[in-house]
Amino acid sequence: MSIQPKPKTVPASAAQDAFIQSAPDAGKAAPLAYEKGVPKGRKRQITLTIAPDLLRQVDEAARRTGLARAAVINMAIYRALEGDIFQK
């Protein structure tokens, strides 16, 4: 992936604020300690192997939305786990 310039910032709208507040870690208490991965603040760094075409789609979604790649991946995982994809 090439280095891209930082997107220009604009004042936050109500829709943007609502989107941010719907993030998995927005305003929630820290869960119990989980020891896998490398500690990075309140989160854990892991290694992820991903198909090139899927990575391209993730990067495109990040570019379109102005979010970081990690944010797109985190939101997708959260929505998949909270939805009915992995229900028993």
Secondary structure, 3 states (H helix, E strand, C coil): CCCCCCCCCCCCCHHHHHHHHCCCCCCCCCCCCCCCCEEECCEEECCCCCCHHHHHHHHHHHHHHCCCHHHHHHHHHHHHHHCCCCCC
